[in-house]
Amino acid sequence: MDLGLAGKRALVTGASKGIGLAITRALVAEGAEVIAGARSPSDGLQDYVEGGQVHEVSVDLSDAAGPGRLAEAARALGATDILVNNVGATTPRLDGFTSVTDEQWAASLNLTFMAAVRMTRAVLPEMLERGSGTIVTVCSVNSFLPDPAVIDYSAAKAALANFSKSLSKEVGPAGIRVNTVSPGPVTTGLWLGDKGVAATVAAAHGAQPDDIAKAQAAQAPTGRFTHPEEVADLVVMLAGSGAGNVTGADFVIDGGLIQTL
């Protein structure tokens, strides 16, 4: 299936690892040129950088000025057709709500929510001027499955989902599509890394990270985590012309973890 992405220019945040890296690779495979924004370069993108399909931009999107700098770097290469808001992070809060400080709340909201708001605000005017563009934001099942162990992350993702839906109503008549993808647990460092959720929870309970991950995976009917490449395939599909009348929608990819209608 031709997704109509050949020759398109996409900007991806948090592109150096995990889901962002998989999205960047998937877009390149469809013939798109990618501006990959991240705090540090990625070894996984080196061949694409050398081949000219990917342009890496080192930027800290937790800095309020970071999204503007990334958008400016992208504009120097031409118009942005696709924006993928992927950057975000979570830290398990195992000591309860009252232990979460104002600084921790601000950090979560800043990177997981405001980075996408600022990035969208920086790129949207040129899309509106052209009358075309696609914005796909990586949200989370935690946007509607609140979890006290990641209470600030859940709140930030809920805000992100609401923002995306609201924006889709405003810019849809102007030819801009806005959608979200909500993964459950994914086989990335966020869950499975040395400082990921599984390791953090295991250390707090005297358990093994593998056992924590297996218990979480068992809650889904498929019995496993989603792979980043599977999330990337969904994001790329939404970015393509085949989803030309899809906007304001959220697509869950969680192995059936969420069992409500």
Buried (B, 14 or more C-beta within 10 A) or exposed (E): EEBBBEEBBBBBBBBBBBBBBBBBBBBBBBBBBBBBBBBEBBEBBEEBBEEEBBBBBBBBBBBEEBBBBBBEBBBEEEBBBBBBBBBBEBBBBBEEEEEBEEEBBEBBBBBBBBBBBBBBEBBBEBBBEBEEBBBBBBBBBBBBBEBEBBBBBBBBBBBBBEBBBEBBEEBBEBEBBBBBBBBBBBBBBBBBBEEBBBBBBBBEEEEEBEEBBBEBBEBBEEEBBBBBBBBBBBBBBBBBEBBEEBBBBBBBBBBEBBEEE
